[in-house]
Amino acid sequence: MFVRYLTGFILALSGALAAVWLAIPLPWLIGSLLLTAITKTAGVKSASHTVFRNMGQWVIGTSLGLYFTPEVLTIIGGYFPFIFAGMVFAILLGINGSLILKKWGAVDFKTAWFASAIGGASEMANLAERNHARTDLVASAHSLRMIMVVISIPFAFKFLNISGNFPGTELLYFFDPSGFFKLVILTCIAGLLFKKFKLPNPWVLGPLLVTILLTGNDTILTYLPNEISKLGQLFIGWSLGDKFGPDFFKKAPRYLSVVALSNTLNLILAFGFSYLLSTLSDIPFPTLVLSNSPGGITEMSITAKVLSLGAPIVTAFHVARMVFVLLVTSPLYHFFEKYLKPRASIKSQTD
């Protein structure tokens, strides 16, 4: 197994370096993701352990927390109405996707519902399993959604020449070895506690919470060097690409085609909704696109951080959305199932 991990790391690193050379946006994330996914679907025997993804998520959660100074927290507090609108919009995207999948994807409603919910892949797969949906199809839908969003938005921003000017934390703070050691200990304890209590995204939200509490109280232990940030992105891209295998696109090709269509429509809707919010607020349009896109908190926050597009705002939108979606997805499913079944039976009787 060690050989597979080593092969996977070499491929991910090679993809990242090639993407840097080709000037691809977010090279350390997208390059590692693409080469890993391509080689995995081609049958190359490589692997990525969950430890590497956890390390990547720790880097992202910790580095994002360093943005949340008292001034930034005050600004974000004033954006709550727009954050709430983003939460509701995410639910509407999930409803839209589930209706499309049920109609054209040849799956039952429960599978379509959990496959379309704009939430974490592992959390949605767990909910799908509890409700006896097709867990494999739910997981594959979320994998395809992630890779589509992660690749399409940075390339769209590059094509449109969109970039930001939000200062990076390395410009605000200094690296301190002793502070770095303390930060590692504190954030890892938080990650382990989040994991123990089975909270979502423990290695993002645990370190993020600790770092926000420190930074929000003007306690800056250190910043994370750019090299660590790049390594975190590489690990995230590697783990995302590792979800693909030789039979990925051979399993239910019609279903995955409809998933791709649904994701494309949701991306277009996210751009439109973000433009509407940008006319009602002082939040820049590109920041709102990342905040409301159907991507994950880790991937969209990385994009915002690398492109200097307001990572704290994007993170706030996604954390609120993730918690909201996780809380309402299962109750909404039971509500809709109860509502749809009587209608289906009435229709069958009239037919």
Helices and strands as residue ranges (DSSP letters): H 2-21, H 27-41, H 50-65, H 70-77, H 80-104, H 109-116, H 121-130, H 135-159, G 169-171, H 177-196, H 202-216, H 226-241, H 253-280, H 285-292, H 297-306, H 311-350
